[in-house]
Amino acid sequence: MILASTSSTAPRPAPERVASAAMSASGVADADPSDPLAQLEDFVESAARSRKAFAEDRLKFLGEQMTKLSLFNLAPGFLVDHTARMARELESAAGDFAGSVRTLAGTEQDSGAAAPSQLPQSYLDILDGSIGSGSVKLSSEDEETAVRFMNTAEQLRFIAELAASDQDGRADIWGSADSARDATARVTGIMLGLEGPGAFVRTFG
């Protein structure tokens, strides 16, 4: 088999998009300088929008990587290892996307009458990457993105398992395939946890 080199799974920088997302957050420039709680809420929203945009860019980049992989007849060992790395990167992006969606949902609910005790938690969600728990109402755009995450996870799992299917004697390859399977399963769980499994029935049904 031909071993073809592929570019790194690291996403391409998108400073324009991240900057645009940060500036689009209502309030960073409009925050009342005399109200530190309003300033903090505006910072949380701006940071969440930037992180969400970056997660979406990583999802797009990984989709492009999968398209490139399909163009080459790669050695199974390389393909499975590379797919496992992509699956872990997808899981990281999924966590960032979900955490940002939850944070933005919280700031929208808190706007105008936020309890001071709620703001520090939103701030911590940005800093530590916490995904949080409980369902949120997704916009149609965010629901489409969640479905794209799940579809990409399913494709990566399929690629890894197919490449490893005829490598019965290669424990290392199957170990990488298991890693890819576990990571992609977690991606699906993260997305389903946003609005609940029922939210996506019309998409997959």
Residue pairs with C-beta under 8 A, 6 or more apart in sequence:
1 73
1 74
1 75
1 76
2 72
2 73
2 74
2 75
3 74
3 75
3 78
4 72
4 73
4 74
6 65
6 68
6 69
6 72
6 82
7 65
7 68
9 61
9 62
9 65
9 82
9 85
9 86
9 89
10 89
11 54
11 57
11 58
11 61
11 62
11 89
11 93
12 57
12 61
14 53
14 54
14 57
17 53
17 54
17 57
18 50
18 53
18 54
20 53
21 49
21 50
21 52
21 53
22 28
22 46
22 47
22 49
22 50
23 29
24 49
25 42
25 45
25 46
25 48
25 49
26 42
26 45
27 38
27 41
27 42
27 45
27 46
28 42
28 43
28 45
28 46
30 42
31 38
31 39
31 42
32 38
32 39
33 39
37 114
37 116
37 119
40 119
40 123
41 107
41 110
41 111
41 114
41 119
41 122
43 123
44 103
44 107
44 119
44 122
44 123
44 125
44 126
45 103
45 104
45 107
47 126
48 99
48 100
48 103
48 104
48 107
48 125
48 126
49 100
49 104
51 96
51 99
51 100
51 126
52 96
52 97
52 100
52 101
52 104
54 96
55 93
55 94
55 96
55 97
55 100
56 97
56 145
58 89
58 90
58 92
58 93
58 96
59 90
59 93
59 97
59 145
59 148
59 149
59 152
62 86
62 89
62 90
62 93
62 152
62 156
63 148
63 152
65 86
66 86
66 152
66 155
66 156
66 159
69 79
69 82
69 83
69 159
74 82
74 163
76 163
76 164
76 166
76 167
76 170
76 173
77 167
77 170
77 172
77 173
79 159
79 160
79 163
80 160
80 163
80 164
80 167
80 173
80 176
80 177
80 180
81 176
83 156
83 159
83 160
83 163
83 176
83 180
84 160
84 176
84 177
84 179
84 180
84 183
86 156
86 180
87 153
87 156
87 157
87 160
87 179
87 180
87 183
87 184
87 187
88 179
88 183
90 149
90 152
90 153
90 156
90 183
90 184
90 187
91 183
91 184
91 186
91 187
91 190
93 149
94 149
94 153
94 186
94 187
94 190
94 191
95 129
95 131
95 190
96 129
97 145
97 146
97 149
98 131
98 132
98 190
98 191
98 193
98 194
99 125
99 126
99 129
99 130
99 131
99 132
101 136
101 138
101 142
101 194
102 125
102 131
102 132
102 134
102 136
102 194
103 122
103 125
103 126
103 132
105 136
105 137
106 118
106 121
106 122
106 125
107 114
107 122
110 118
110 119
110 122
124 130
125 132
131 190
131 193
133 193
135 193
135 194
135 195
135 196
135 199
136 194
136 195
137 195
138 146
138 194
138 195
138 199
142 194
143 195
143 199
143 200
143 203
146 191
146 194
146 195
146 200
147 191
147 200
147 203
149 187
149 190
149 191
150 187
150 188
150 191
150 192
150 200
152 187
153 183
153 184
153 185
153 187
153 188
154 184
154 188
156 180
156 184
157 180
157 181
157 184
157 185
160 176
160 177
160 180
160 181
161 177
161 180
161 181
163 173
163 177
164 170
164 173
164 174
164 176
164 177
167 173
167 174
191 200
192 200
